[in-house]
Amino acid sequence: MNKLNVSLSPHVKNKDSVPKIMYGVIIALIPALLVSVYFFGLDALRVQAIAIVSCILFEWLIQKFLIKGQNTIPDGSAALTGMLLAFNVPANLPWWIMVIGALVAIGVGKMSFGGLGKNPFNPALVGRVFMLISFPVQMTSWPKVSVLNFTGIDAATGATPLAIMKEGLANGEKVSDIMNSMPTSLVDMMTGQMGGSLGEISAIALLIGGIYMLWKKIITIHIPLSIFASIVLFTGIMNLINPGAYAGPAFHLLTGGVMLGAIFMATDMVTSPMSKKGMWIYGIGIGVITVAIRVWGAYPEGISFAILIMNGFVPLINNSMKPKLFGVVKEKK
């Protein structure tokens, strides 16, 4: 009797393959990588190199000596995890913390579940959240941007726009006063002239990468659009109710990791819903949780936690959004 062997997800109904998709995402990240090098210099490349090499090395070691399975390094998933992990940390992060984060991302977030296609949570975000909780000082010491400084970033650090807003509101200041005193404008936030993680500082570069992935049909518009729409709606309503206490939609969209998370992290095929309706529910959940953490939580940022929380709901969403089977007639009671 002939048996059918079903491969691991993601399952794609066209000529695409896992390596083609992974390297397509890597190509889409190049604009954001170039911006990070432009503003943070060689330290951006240092962090990227450590993260990528560490992720590839740990995946190879775990496969060879623990799982003893087929070598999956050539598919590009480990390299992509390293690249995304580096995009979620400051450029001055000590190398040993980056290595620990890579070990957690690959060892705990990916390989402990059996490898690509079996992990319920985004591996890069697992590593990022672990580092944020374990090394909060190093993970929130943001270097000041310095254009084309290839001798290394300046030792001086500065707060991100989100942290400035969070602290100002806690001190009883109004949103308009905080925005007027902030060293970065909305235009600066679009181009990357602000403090933050490597991959989150330039909304324009991330949008270019997102458009490329839409063109190549690596992702669909549903998840990013639902995240953006829910953030705009949620923050817009609060801003209309009390403009002195809540920042407007533009500020929330352009600061922190919303662009990076919505376009590159939440759209991971393995950890996101399969149906279009499920994608909308998933994206709206991420947007609402992100704003809730930013406004009422202890952290100024919330996109990483929001994506991981909604990753946990994906099996439930998929189970409740199953398409109707062709040819199956529902029996009448």
Rosetta silent file (secondary structure, phi, psi, omega in degrees, C-alpha in Angstrom):
SEQUENCE: MNKLNVSLSPHVKNKDSVPKIMYGVIIALIPALLVSVYFFGLDALRVQAIAIVSCILFEWLIQKFLIKGQNTIPDGSAALTGMLLAFNVPANLPWWIMVIGALVAIGVGKMSFGGLGKNPFNPALVGRVFMLISFPVQMTSWPKVSVLNFTGIDAATGATPLAIMKEGLANGEKVSDIMNSMPTSLVDMMTGQMGGSLGEISAIALLIGGIYMLWKKIITIHIPLSIFASIVLFTGIMNLINPGAYAGPAFHLLTGGVMLGAIFMATDMVTSPMSKKGMWIYGIGIGVITVAIRVWGAYPEGISFAILIMNGFVPLINNSMKPKLFGVVKEKK
SCORE:     score description
SCORE:     0.000 S_00000001
   1 L     0.000  133.153  179.383    0.000    0.000    0.000 S_00000001
   2 L   -76.841  137.051  178.551    1.339    3.424   -0.937 S_00000001
   3 L  -113.597  143.555  177.952    1.768    5.878    1.917 S_00000001
   4 L   -96.779  128.902  176.449    1.735    9.641    1.675 S_00000001
   5 L   -99.863  119.870 -179.532    4.450   11.534    3.542 S_00000001
   6 L   -98.560  123.320 -179.276    3.342   14.977    4.690 S_00000001
   7 L   -77.740  167.750  179.363    6.165   17.461    5.238 S_00000001
   8 L   -70.164  156.503  175.466    6.277   19.989    8.062 S_00000001
   9 L   -67.681  159.703    6.156    4.639   23.395    7.727 S_00000001
  10 L   -79.091  142.887  177.390    4.667   25.895    6.173 S_00000001
  11 L  -101.380  122.771 -175.283    2.645   24.315    3.359 S_00000001
  12 L  -121.344  134.902 -175.546    2.537   26.451    0.202 S_00000001
  13 L   -91.446   38.204  177.194    0.383   25.754   -2.861 S_00000001
  14 L  -149.554 -163.231 -174.726    2.851   26.986   -5.449 S_00000001
  15 L   -81.758    2.489  178.649    6.441   26.607   -6.581 S_00000001
  16 L   -67.043  155.926  176.703    7.816   28.366   -3.514 S_00000001
  17 L  -132.849  167.564  179.102   10.080   26.479   -1.133 S_00000001
  18 H   -59.371  -48.563  178.256   11.253   27.094    2.431 S_00000001
  19 H   -59.395  -39.839 -179.169   14.720   28.346    1.315 S_00000001
  20 H   -62.786  -41.241  179.530   13.147   30.640   -1.295 S_00000001
  21 H   -68.161  -46.169 -177.097   10.835   32.175    1.309 S_00000001
  22 H   -61.963  -47.267 -179.600   13.539   32.532    3.974 S_00000001
  23 H   -71.421  -25.259  173.920   16.054   34.179    1.656 S_00000001
  24 H   -66.082  -40.055  177.197   13.271   36.370    0.270 S_00000001
  25 H   -67.131  -39.683  177.947   12.639   37.735    3.765 S_00000001
  26 H   -59.712  -42.728  177.702   16.378   38.261    4.246 S_00000001
  27 H   -61.900  -40.266 -179.887   16.468   40.309    1.038 S_00000001
  28 H   -65.013  -24.667 -179.430   13.498   42.347    2.290 S_00000001
  29 L   -83.681   -9.612 -176.231   15.436   43.165    5.476 S_00000001
  30 H   -60.371  -43.423  177.066   18.406   44.624    3.590 S_00000001
  31 H   -55.999  -44.017  178.792   17.032   48.230    3.452 S_00000001
  32 H   -66.750  -35.173  177.185   16.592   48.249    7.246 S_00000001
  33 H   -64.204  -43.416  179.783   20.064   46.709    7.654 S_00000001
  34 H   -64.026  -38.285  177.470   21.640   49.450    5.526 S_00000001
  35 H   -64.729  -40.883  179.662   19.874   52.125    7.593 S_00000001
  36 H   -64.324  -38.449  176.932   21.143   50.570   10.824 S_00000001
  37 H   -67.724  -37.709  179.761   24.712   50.580    9.476 S_00000001
  38 H   -61.167  -40.190 -175.890   24.256   54.181    8.338 S_00000001
  39 H   -94.047  -28.826 -175.831   23.252   55.326   11.827 S_00000001
  40 H  -113.001   -4.159  174.767   25.133   52.881   14.088 S_00000001
  41 L    70.608 -149.552 -174.308   28.235   52.098   12.038 S_00000001
  42 H   -65.877  -23.081  178.880   30.266   48.922   12.393 S_00000001
  43 H   -64.208  -29.668  175.954   28.569   47.971   15.635 S_00000001
  44 H   -64.656  -42.979  177.425   25.421   47.193   13.665 S_00000001
  45 H   -67.903  -36.142  178.946   27.385   44.730   11.545 S_00000001
  46 H   -61.142  -49.758 -179.172   29.070   43.322   14.664 S_00000001
  47 H   -63.695  -42.060  178.688   25.765   42.536   16.350 S_00000001
  48 H   -61.386  -46.859 -177.764   24.327   41.086   13.148 S_00000001
  49 H   -62.460  -43.723  179.695   27.348   38.856   12.552 S_00000001
  50 H   -63.099  -43.739 -177.846   27.362   37.523   16.128 S_00000001
  51 H   -65.864  -47.361 -177.292   23.627   36.789   16.059 S_00000001
  52 H   -65.711  -47.908 -179.571   23.609   35.065   12.659 S_00000001
  53 H   -62.847  -41.539 -179.257   26.739   32.973   13.275 S_00000001
  54 H   -64.712  -44.022  179.673   25.552   31.976   16.761 S_00000001
  55 H   -63.258  -42.817  178.545   22.101   30.916   15.543 S_00000001
  56 H   -64.781  -44.067 -179.395   23.565   28.840   12.721 S_00000001
  57 H   -63.005  -46.719 -178.598   26.142   27.251   15.044 S_00000001
  58 H   -65.875  -38.582  178.002   23.631   26.353   17.767 S_00000001
  59 H   -64.749  -41.241  179.107   21.167   24.882   15.267 S_00000001
  60 H   -64.614  -43.583 -179.530   23.931   22.755   13.724 S_00000001
  61 H   -64.918  -43.027 -179.283   25.173   21.539   17.124 S_00000001
  62 H   -66.408  -40.673  178.528   21.675   20.652   18.350 S_00000001
  63 H   -66.695  -40.215 -174.707   20.847   18.812   15.141 S_00000001
  64 H   -75.186  -40.562 -171.363   24.126   16.912   15.054 S_00000001
  65 H  -107.922  -18.859 -178.844   24.453   15.874   18.693 S_00000001
  66 H  -111.961  -60.422 -178.870   20.916   15.987   20.165 S_00000001
  67 H   -77.911  -35.299 -178.430   18.221   15.611   17.524 S_00000001
  68 L    55.001   45.153  179.180   20.515   13.881   15.013 S_00000001
  69 L  -106.767 -167.572 -178.790   18.241   14.854   12.174 S_00000001
  70 L   -69.379  141.326  179.276   18.697   16.235    8.692 S_00000001
  71 L   -69.426  119.372 -178.450   20.850   19.343    8.354 S_00000001
  72 L  -109.512    9.902 -179.050   18.513   22.300    7.800 S_00000001
  73 H   -57.762  -42.087 -177.842   21.106   25.080    7.858 S_00000001
  74 H   -62.817  -16.927 -177.438   20.950   25.623    4.053 S_00000001
  75 H   -73.148  -10.291  174.160   17.220   26.513    4.205 S_00000001
  76 L    86.562   -3.316 -176.313   18.134   29.926    5.659 S_00000001
  77 H   -68.535  -38.360  178.804   15.775   29.786    8.658 S_00000001
  78 H   -66.677  -42.402  178.555   18.584   29.917   11.248 S_00000001
  79 H   -62.977  -40.769  179.009   20.238   32.851    9.484 S_00000001
  80 H   -66.082  -40.235  176.627   16.901   34.691    9.320 S_00000001
  81 H   -59.896  -43.419  177.880   16.277   34.069   13.033 S_00000001
  82 H   -63.038  -41.273 -179.859   19.699   35.549   13.801 S_00000001
  83 H   -64.907  -44.825  179.499   19.078   38.570   11.611 S_00000001
  84 H   -68.346  -36.179  177.790   15.681   39.285   13.197 S_00000001
  85 H   -62.517  -44.052  178.287   17.075   38.729   16.684 S_00000001
  86 H   -64.675  -31.270  178.799   19.810   41.297   16.033 S_00000001
  87 H   -68.866  -14.367 -176.679   17.188   43.726   14.746 S_00000001
  88 L  -104.216   15.677 -179.188   15.525   43.599   18.174 S_00000001
  89 L  -131.213  159.802  175.817   18.513   44.667   20.278 S_00000001
  90 L   -71.687  155.750 -175.991   20.552   47.870   20.710 S_00000001
  91 L   -69.472  -18.410 -179.039   23.775   48.232   18.713 S_00000001
  92 L   -98.664   17.429 -178.476   25.905   48.413   21.857 S_00000001
  93 L   -66.015  131.398  177.354   24.717   45.085   23.282 S_00000001
  94 L   -58.022  144.744 -172.717   27.631   43.030   24.726 S_00000001
  95 H   -61.829  -35.463 -175.456   28.549   40.071   22.528 S_00000001
  96 H   -70.458  -30.497  175.114   28.004   37.439   25.225 S_00000001
  97 H   -69.346  -37.694  177.338   24.398   38.525   25.780 S_00000001
  98 H   -62.816  -39.217  178.302   23.815   38.244   22.038 S_00000001
  99 H   -65.557  -43.635  177.669   25.187   34.688   22.096 S_00000001
 100 H   -61.967  -42.639  178.236   22.922   33.740   25.024 S_00000001
 101 H   -61.421  -39.030  178.040   19.941   35.236   23.202 S_00000001
 102 H   -65.776  -39.487  177.937   20.771   33.199   20.094 S_00000001
 103 H   -62.551  -43.600  178.970   20.990   30.016   22.173 S_00000001
 104 H   -66.711  -43.457 -178.895   17.561   30.661   23.710 S_00000001
 105 H   -59.935  -47.348 -177.799   16.036   31.605   20.335 S_00000001
 106 H   -81.605  -49.401 -174.256   17.282   28.457   18.586 S_00000001
 107 H   -70.489  -43.332 -177.305   17.508   25.997   21.466 S_00000001
 108 H   -94.250  -48.288 -174.336   14.317   26.915   23.335 S_00000001
 109 L   -74.477  -21.522 -174.694   12.199   28.783   20.811 S_00000001
 110 L  -124.667  -62.653 -169.786   12.789   26.479   17.854 S_00000001
 111 H   -74.018  -25.987  178.667   14.678   23.196   18.298 S_00000001
 112 H   -65.598  -19.920  177.589   13.094   22.162   21.599 S_00000001
 113 H   -96.238   -2.450  178.405    9.820   21.786   19.673 S_00000001
 114 L   112.950    0.118  177.724   11.444   19.777   16.888 S_00000001
 115 L   105.122 -171.104 -176.192   12.671   22.472   14.512 S_00000001
 116 L   -57.853  132.740  179.217   11.140   24.621   11.787 S_00000001
 117 L    97.986  -13.881 -179.084    7.431   24.053   11.323 S_00000001
 118 L  -114.140  -13.295 -176.701    6.827   22.765   14.847 S_00000001
 119 L   -76.731  125.802 -179.313    7.620   25.859   16.933 S_00000001
 120 L   -80.460  -19.024 -176.945    4.470   27.590   18.263 S_00000001
 121 L  -119.821  149.106  178.817    6.272   30.848   19.109 S_00000001
 122 L   -63.324  117.961 -174.330    8.457   33.112   16.997 S_00000001
 123 H   -59.813  -41.722 -179.219   12.039   32.047   17.919 S_00000001
 124 H   -62.691  -38.690  179.026   13.593   35.507   17.521 S_00000001
 125 H   -72.611  -32.187  174.583   11.006   37.038   19.855 S_00000001
 126 H   -60.268  -46.090  177.766   11.530   34.251   22.402 S_00000001
 127 H   -64.866  -40.192 -178.661   15.227   35.182   22.469 S_00000001
 128 H   -65.598  -46.238 -179.785   14.482   38.900   22.581 S_00000001
 129 H   -66.340  -37.797  176.331   12.024   38.686   25.475 S_00000001
 130 H   -59.830  -45.487  179.986   14.394   36.406   27.412 S_00000001
 131 H   -66.175  -38.191 -179.454   17.199   38.948   27.040 S_00000001
 132 H   -63.997  -40.703 -179.422   14.898   41.849   27.962 S_00000001
 133 H   -75.970  -37.715 -175.615   13.793   40.146   31.177 S_00000001
 134 H   -82.139  -34.716 -177.192   17.240   38.765   32.078 S_00000001
 135 L  -129.687   64.683 -173.320   19.391   41.762   31.093 S_00000001
 136 H   -64.570  -33.765 -178.938   17.056   44.790   31.280 S_00000001
 137 H   -67.528  -50.712 -179.051   19.824   47.385   31.710 S_00000001
 138 H   -66.682  -32.570 -177.867   21.856   46.284   28.690 S_00000001
 139 H   -79.823  -10.603  178.963   18.737   45.757   26.572 S_00000001
 140 L  -122.954   20.896  174.319   17.453   49.282   27.261 S_00000001
 141 L   -99.082   92.634 -171.239   20.720   51.235   26.984 S_00000001
 142 L   -89.088  122.520  177.106   20.141   52.835   23.610 S_00000001
 143 E   -71.290  146.119  176.112   23.153   54.398   21.835 S_00000001
 144 L   -72.990  140.379 -178.359   22.674   57.804   20.262 S_00000001
 145 L   -69.640  145.106  179.392   22.618   57.705   16.485 S_00000001
 146 L  -145.265  108.622 -170.958   25.674   59.037   14.677 S_00000001
 147 L   -61.065  126.458  175.461   25.541   59.195   10.889 S_00000001
 148 L    51.341   45.262  175.979   28.249   57.152    9.114 S_00000001
 149 L   -96.663   89.855 -174.982   30.339   56.684   12.226 S_00000001
 150 L   -88.733    9.833  175.913   32.370   53.643   11.187 S_00000001
 151 L   -95.940    2.783 -178.215   34.766   53.870   14.106 S_00000001
 152 L   112.642  152.276 -176.572   32.111   52.507   16.473 S_00000001
 153 L   -73.582  155.295  178.597   29.131   54.060   18.209 S_00000001
 154 L   -68.782  146.897 -178.568   29.487   56.753   20.800 S_00000001
 155 L   -68.717  -18.875 -178.812   29.420   55.610   24.425 S_00000001
 156 L   -67.931  141.959  178.664   26.655   58.113   25.160 S_00000001
 157 E  -120.344  159.585  179.358   23.163   56.682   25.392 S_00000001
 158 L  -145.020  162.814 -178.776   19.742   58.262   25.074 S_00000001
 159 L   -81.752  152.572  174.571   16.117   57.352   25.638 S_00000001
 160 L   -78.917  160.369  176.924   13.798   56.201   22.874 S_00000001
 161 H   -55.543  -37.177  178.245   10.734   58.311   22.005 S_00000001
 162 H   -63.663  -42.695  179.789    8.526   55.718   23.704 S_00000001
 163 H   -66.502  -39.326  177.933   10.552   55.902   26.924 S_00000001
 164 H   -62.492  -44.012  179.220   10.500   59.707   26.845 S_00000001
 165 H   -64.304  -44.290 -179.205    6.721   59.690   26.392 S_00000001
 166 H   -60.990  -45.967 -178.770    6.233   57.094   29.144 S_00000001
 167 H   -67.913  -41.609 -179.915    8.367   59.013   31.643 S_00000001
 168 H   -62.612  -43.954  178.791    6.822   62.370   30.769 S_00000001
 169 H   -66.158  -35.953  178.002    3.268   61.125   31.241 S_00000001
 170 H   -65.241  -28.372  178.822    4.245   59.498   34.537 S_00000001
 171 L   -87.390    3.814  176.988    5.519   62.905   35.680 S_00000001
 172 L    87.533   11.091  179.299    2.196   64.550   34.842 S_00000001
 173 L   -79.852  157.503  177.345    3.293   66.289   31.624 S_00000001
 174 L   -86.669  153.390 -178.670    0.966   66.745   28.668 S_00000001
 175 H   -58.316  -43.024 -178.320    1.491   64.907   25.392 S_00000001
 176 H   -62.714  -39.181  178.598    1.872   68.160   23.434 S_00000001
 177 H   -68.553  -37.949  179.106    4.591   69.413   25.785 S_00000001
 178 H   -66.001  -42.851 -179.832    6.448   66.098   25.597 S_00000001
 179 H   -65.102  -38.208  179.809    6.309   66.082   21.802 S_00000001
 180 H   -68.066  -31.644 -179.090    7.584   69.673   21.607 S_00000001
 181 H   -91.179   -6.817 -178.058   10.550   68.901   23.857 S_00000001
 182 L   -71.154  135.542 -177.659   11.361   65.585   22.183 S_00000001
 183 L   -71.014  -10.741 -178.985   14.644   65.639   20.206 S_00000001
 184 L  -118.163  138.224  176.780   13.079   63.637   17.348 S_00000001
 185 L   -95.865  174.685  177.625   10.251   64.670   15.049 S_00000001
 186 H   -63.469  -33.037  176.538    7.818   62.425   13.197 S_00000001
 187 H   -65.872  -41.622  177.089    9.971   62.842   10.073 S_00000001
 188 H   -60.461  -38.574  179.514   13.013   61.659   12.027 S_00000001
 189 H   -67.148  -30.550  177.412   11.028   58.618   13.139 S_00000001
 190 H   -70.604  -40.026 -173.419   10.216   57.825    9.525 S_00000001
 191 H   -90.570  -23.924  178.042   13.826   58.014    8.364 S_00000001
 192 L   116.906    6.046 -177.927   15.589   56.505   11.391 S_00000001
 193 L   -84.000   62.593  178.899   17.056   59.516   13.206 S_00000001
 194 L  -159.008  161.898  178.750   16.102   58.234   16.668 S_00000001
 195 L   -75.884  154.964  179.384   17.242   55.814   19.324 S_00000001
 196 L   155.830 -174.029  176.533   16.067   52.234   19.371 S_00000001
 197 L   -67.786  163.815 -175.596   16.864   48.698   18.306 S_00000001
 198 L   -54.102  -45.789 -169.987   18.797   48.102   15.092 S_00000001
 199 L   -97.032    4.815 -174.702   15.822   47.180   12.947 S_00000001
 200 L  -111.371    1.759 -170.344   13.080   49.430   14.285 S_00000001
 201 L   -82.902  -21.824 -176.683   14.439   52.932   13.712 S_00000001
 202 L  -120.603  107.357  178.666   13.366   53.501   10.092 S_00000001
 203 H   -65.505  -36.861 -178.596    9.715   53.045    9.154 S_00000001
 204 H   -62.566  -46.493 -179.250   10.460   53.813    5.494 S_00000001
 205 H   -62.180  -39.641  179.764   13.084   51.052    5.205 S_00000001
 206 H   -69.753  -37.428  177.246   10.757   48.516    6.827 S_00000001
 207 H   -66.227  -36.687  176.191    7.850   49.515    4.572 S_00000001
 208 H   -61.676  -44.249  176.577   10.070   49.057    1.517 S_00000001
 209 H   -63.260  -38.407  177.928   10.860   45.548    2.714 S_00000001
 210 H   -65.213  -41.330  177.913    7.180   44.881    3.335 S_00000001
 211 H   -62.871  -39.222  177.526    6.222   46.029   -0.167 S_00000001
 212 H   -61.792  -43.778 -179.448    8.885   43.702   -1.592 S_00000001
 213 H   -68.381  -34.075  175.182    7.457   40.727    0.318 S_00000001
 214 H   -66.010  -40.254  178.959    3.931   41.584   -0.825 S_00000001
 215 H   -63.801  -41.253  179.487    5.183   41.774   -4.404 S_00000001
 216 L   -82.807   -1.434  179.556    6.884   38.398   -4.087 S_00000001
 217 L    60.292   34.344  174.147    3.772   37.019   -2.316 S_00000001
 218 L   -77.518  -36.361  176.131    5.825   35.965    0.696 S_00000001
 219 L  -128.135  170.025  171.233    3.242   37.575    2.969 S_00000001
 220 L  -113.251  168.724 -174.801   -0.278   38.912    2.581 S_00000001
 221 L   -77.520  -14.691 -167.912   -1.572   42.323    3.651 S_00000001
 222 H   -60.325  -49.065 -176.307   -4.025   40.979    6.246 S_00000001
 223 H   -69.935  -52.558  178.264   -1.808   40.762    9.351 S_00000001
 224 H   -57.946  -43.700 -177.373    0.161   44.032    8.953 S_00000001
 225 H   -64.866  -40.465 -179.801   -2.969   45.964    7.964 S_00000001
 226 H   -67.761  -35.169  176.715   -5.020   44.601   10.877 S_00000001
 227 H   -66.813  -49.561  179.973   -2.247   45.503   13.346 S_00000001
 228 H   -60.752  -45.314 -176.954   -1.871   49.022   11.946 S_00000001
 229 H   -63.955  -42.505 -178.818   -5.646   49.567   11.765 S_00000001
 230 H   -68.106  -37.172  177.275   -6.284   48.396   15.333 S_00000001
 231 H   -66.483  -44.243  178.708   -3.451   50.581   16.695 S_00000001
 232 H   -61.367  -45.858 -178.132   -4.725   53.612   14.772 S_00000001
 233 H   -66.208  -47.044 -176.602   -8.300   53.059   15.921 S_00000001
 234 H   -63.948  -52.177 -178.156   -7.426   52.313   19.557 S_00000001
 235 H   -71.377  -30.162  177.939   -4.960   55.183   20.029 S_00000001
 236 H   -65.524  -42.048  178.193   -7.091   57.547   17.935 S_00000001
 237 H   -64.073  -44.822 -179.480  -10.113   57.067   20.176 S_00000001
 238 H   -65.611  -37.354  179.014   -8.041   57.576   23.333 S_00000001
 239 H   -67.036  -36.277  177.400   -6.363   60.654   21.867 S_00000001
 240 H   -68.402  -37.496 -179.642   -9.740   62.161   21.000 S_00000001
 241 H   -68.716  -45.466 -177.799  -11.046   61.488   24.521 S_00000001
 242 L  -145.971   84.025 -176.941   -7.980   62.916   26.279 S_00000001
 243 L   -65.251  -18.784  179.522   -5.296   64.381   23.960 S_00000001
 244 L   -79.880  -19.178 -175.463   -3.225   65.517   26.927 S_00000001
 245 L  -110.651  -16.524 -176.420   -2.799   61.992   28.319 S_00000001
 246 L  -130.393  129.858  178.588   -2.633   59.810   25.194 S_00000001
 247 L   -71.770  157.229 -177.373   -0.364   60.174   22.161 S_00000001
 248 L   -79.651  172.906 -176.680   -1.872   60.034   18.686 S_00000001
 249 H   -58.951  -40.727 -177.007   -1.803   57.182   16.147 S_00000001
 250 H   -59.770  -42.155  179.239    1.164   58.511   14.142 S_00000001
 251 H   -61.529  -45.047 -177.192    3.418   58.474   17.189 S_00000001
 252 H   -69.833  -32.763  179.588    2.497   54.879   18.071 S_00000001
 253 H   -71.923  -37.433 -171.637    2.919   53.625   14.502 S_00000001
 254 H   -92.069  -10.595 -178.093    6.334   55.201   13.927 S_00000001
 255 L  -106.462  158.100  177.680    7.986   54.502   17.280 S_00000001
 256 L    66.904 -152.159 -173.237    9.255   51.269   18.768 S_00000001
 257 L  -102.762   22.471 -177.926    8.945   47.962   16.998 S_00000001
 258 H   -60.345  -49.566 -179.121    5.454   48.215   15.505 S_00000001
 259 H   -62.731  -48.221  179.863    6.654   48.316   11.892 S_00000001
 260 H   -62.110  -45.712 -178.081    9.238   45.576   12.392 S_00000001
 261 H   -66.940  -44.724 -176.332    6.844   43.402   14.374 S_00000001
 262 H   -68.313  -38.669 -174.242    3.828   43.816   12.109 S_00000001
 263 H   -87.198  -40.440 -170.562    5.672   43.288    8.827 S_00000001
 264 H  -111.951  -26.394 -174.923    8.396   40.771    9.672 S_00000001
 265 H   -98.679  -48.377 -177.745    7.639   39.072   13.015 S_00000001
 266 L   -69.873  -22.243 -176.640    3.874   38.620   13.205 S_00000001
 267 L   -87.243    4.348  176.812    3.694   37.365    9.590 S_00000001
 268 L   -52.218  123.719 -173.779    5.858   34.302   10.274 S_00000001
 269 L   -60.708  -36.229 -174.985    4.057   31.485    8.431 S_00000001
 270 L   -71.636  -37.665 -171.413    4.607   28.887   11.135 S_00000001
 271 L  -105.687   11.231  178.364    3.312   30.932   14.075 S_00000001
 272 L  -118.640  160.533 -177.418    0.462   32.868   12.419 S_00000001
 273 L   -63.346  158.286 -178.515   -3.066   31.746   11.418 S_00000001
 274 L   -89.973  -34.150 -176.351   -3.758   30.046    8.107 S_00000001
 275 L   -89.332  156.413  179.274   -7.120   31.615    7.222 S_00000001
 276 H   -65.947  -41.123  177.540   -7.698   35.227    6.251 S_00000001
 277 H   -63.366  -39.786  177.410  -10.353   35.672    8.928 S_00000001
 278 H   -64.202  -35.885  177.860   -7.959   34.207   11.471 S_00000001
 279 H   -63.317  -39.664  178.977   -5.260   36.631   10.356 S_00000001
 280 H   -64.280  -45.546  178.831   -7.565   39.581   11.020 S_00000001
 281 H   -62.478  -44.281  178.684   -8.393   38.347   14.519 S_00000001
 282 H   -59.477  -48.074 -178.574   -4.707   37.640   15.190 S_00000001
 283 H   -67.170  -41.445  178.265   -3.587   41.072   13.974 S_00000001
 284 H   -62.898  -40.881  177.676   -6.278   42.972   15.860 S_00000001
 285 H   -60.245  -42.570  178.611   -5.309   41.123   19.027 S_00000001
 286 H   -63.017  -44.815 -179.319   -1.664   42.095   18.568 S_00000001
 287 H   -62.442  -45.634 -178.579   -2.548   45.747   18.000 S_00000001
 288 H   -65.701  -44.677 -179.801   -4.834   46.001   21.032 S_00000001
 289 H   -65.202  -39.369  178.753   -2.393   44.227   23.368 S_00000001
 290 H   -58.443  -49.418 -179.351    0.501   46.367   22.130 S_00000001
 291 H   -65.528  -40.371 -179.269   -1.321   49.607   22.910 S_00000001
 292 H   -60.755  -43.160  178.682   -2.566   48.293   26.259 S_00000001
 293 H   -66.973  -42.538 -179.343    0.994   47.458   27.373 S_00000001
 294 H   -63.014  -41.489 -173.608    2.337   50.786   26.119 S_00000001
 295 H   -83.655  -43.545 -173.437   -0.339   52.855   27.804 S_00000001
 296 H  -115.227   -8.630 -177.325   -1.015   50.962   31.038 S_00000001
 297 L   -86.812  177.717 -178.788    1.830   48.452   31.357 S_00000001
 298 L   -79.253  -26.711 -179.168    5.232   48.714   33.008 S_00000001
 299 L   -93.094  145.127  175.557    7.149   48.599   29.705 S_00000001
 300 L   -70.537  -24.600 -179.092    7.118   51.465   27.201 S_00000001
 301 L  -114.712  153.655 -177.440    6.983   48.903   24.367 S_00000001
 302 L  -144.927    0.698 -173.569    4.655   45.945   23.965 S_00000001
 303 H   -64.703  -38.728 -179.280    4.792   44.542   20.430 S_00000001
 304 H   -64.043  -46.695  178.750    7.058   41.581   21.298 S_00000001
 305 H   -63.830  -39.339 -178.340    4.867   40.463   24.177 S_00000001
 306 H   -63.156  -43.786 -179.485    1.732   40.983   22.088 S_00000001
 307 H   -65.332  -43.881  179.788    2.965   38.790   19.234 S_00000001
 308 H   -64.116  -39.423  177.699    4.051   35.993   21.580 S_00000001
 309 H   -62.253  -45.814 -179.420    0.703   36.100   23.398 S_00000001
 310 H   -72.785  -26.532  171.544   -1.221   35.870   20.133 S_00000001
 311 H   -55.685  -39.544 -179.747    1.155   33.099   18.910 S_00000001
 312 H   -66.285  -24.070  179.825   -0.264   31.075   21.777 S_00000001
 313 H   -90.286   -7.443 -175.450   -3.802   31.618   20.486 S_00000001
 314 H   -58.895  -45.775  178.047   -3.004   30.586   16.894 S_00000001
 315 H   -58.023  -39.227  178.085   -3.922   26.879   17.332 S_00000001
 316 H   -66.321  -41.295  178.039   -7.283   27.926   18.796 S_00000001
 317 H   -63.379  -46.596  179.452   -7.845   30.419   15.973 S_00000001
 318 H   -61.477  -39.389 -178.415   -6.956   27.820   13.326 S_00000001
 319 H   -67.298  -34.513 -178.811   -9.227   25.245   14.930 S_00000001
 320 H   -87.586  -11.071 -178.279  -12.200   27.623   14.993 S_00000001
 321 L  -115.265   31.127 -179.028  -11.594   28.980   11.493 S_00000001
 322 L   -67.152  137.185  176.310  -11.336   25.684    9.614 S_00000001
 323 L   -71.530  154.840  178.752  -12.576   25.849    5.996 S_00000001
 324 L   -69.576  135.621 -179.940  -15.502   23.641    5.037 S_00000001
 325 L   -72.483  136.353 -179.235  -14.428   20.302    3.572 S_00000001
 326 L   -69.313  127.513  175.804  -15.346   19.826   -0.086 S_00000001
 327 L    88.015    0.657 -179.260  -18.028   17.220   -0.569 S_00000001
 328 L   -95.398  126.690 -179.692  -18.953   16.839    3.093 S_00000001
 329 L  -104.407  125.883  179.009  -22.647   17.118    3.898 S_00000001
 330 L   -72.601  127.594 -179.042  -23.601   18.083    7.439 S_00000001
 331 L   -74.446  142.283  176.975  -26.016   15.576    8.918 S_00000001
 332 L   -85.479  139.457  178.862  -29.337   16.834   10.238 S_00000001
 333 L   -82.695    0.000    0.000  -30.189   16.000   13.830 S_00000001
